[in-house]
Amino acid sequence: MATTTQKFSEFISQDDEGNIRMRLGHSTYFEKGRHIYVVNKDGTEQLITLEVHSAKPWIRENFERERTYQRDRTMAVRLQKSLTRSYPKSYKRAKGSLFWA
């Protein structure tokens, strides 16, 4: 039996201003500032009302979780790039004699 499982929450993109675009279920959502919009099939954005927020609190929770994950991921990449290694340590790592680092 071959079953395919799709992720409910999928990160699509984040622009320079920090606006996040995500796919939650079959709908695409866009967060601009603290406002969340649903992107319709024709590409227009419609602001989510307070009633929808109270009925579906998981929308905001998924955006907060994804924002935290992307921030942590970016920080890890920056820290990894900023650490400069000394030449002997890099040489030993390349040769495979440095196991603990």
Buried (B, 14 or more C-beta within 10 A) or exposed (E): EEEEEEEEBBBEEBEEEEBBBBBBEEEBBBBBEEEBBBBEEEEEBEEBEEEEEEEEEEBBEBBEEBBEEBEEEEEEEEEEEEEEEEEEEEEBEEEEEEEEE
